[in-house]
């Protein structure tokens, strides 16, 4: 025979158990979850996923808001301005990604071996001698200052390597390596006059988060030191190739075939709209102005080399 206390416990359903707990306690418990956990919680429980009467946000979003407010540093906040339509769970997810090591999430071109797919590599090796190939980091930068360092192992000859920033686009979604790229994946030279089909497909991925800047792709040429950039719409090559004060490429003197290690640092300052270059720890200067909106780090290679990407903690 069931005693009264056991009968009462049997009638208490999970939903009812949540109802007897206060919102503050539920938010505190939920705040121990990461962004993916909070998103899952919001999908499985209306109490957490839908704003209740008198509340600005759902309990899952409130837990994410409090966790972001308590854990994000001033520097992290400057790098993550909140979008108007962005949920607090989405902003917390962006914070978690910001704290992860940089890696290459998309490798496109004939210079990469099939073993490197799928990717999320801090380093990659390119084997191509002629065709251009491109590696893109999936980390999206939206505000503040973002330093990066590329460690490049290459032969002591003219380095066919470009390093820079690109809009968060896919280079393969609806874009065929042979039919569209013709085996040469080099988004910095794409325009309406050169490879217009790819230019249109890249521009079609534009979002409001790109902002007003027309600099959609900007790279430092390791060989000559020149700045290459594109808006994927320009009719001629004038704006794709430019000089800048402090321009300096990697040293190419020495014995051909000798393997060397070089480091190139870049600093994307979205507060100032600039991209600066550092060579082996020495600041060369501002390479490009007028940047704004979202960008990802990327590398274009046309020679055998190995490249490692990492955050540079303290650029000047």
Buried (B, 14 or more C-beta within 10 A) or exposed (E): EEEEEEEEEEEEEEEEEBEEEEBEEBBEEBBEBBBEBBBBBBEEBEBBBEEEEEEEBBBBBBBBBBBBEEEBEEEBBBBBEBEEEBBBBBBBBBBBEBEEEBBBBBBBBBBBEEEBEEBEBBBBBBEBEEBBBBBBBBBBBBBBBBBBBBBBBBBBBBBBBBBBBBBBBEBBEEBEBEEBBEBBBBBBBBBBEBBEEBBEBBBEBEEEEBBEBBBBBBBBBBBBBBBBBBBBBBEEEEBBBBEBEBBEBBEBEEEEEEEBEBBBBBBBBBEEBBBBBBBEEEBBEBBBEEBBBBBBBBBBBBBBBBBBBBBBEEBE
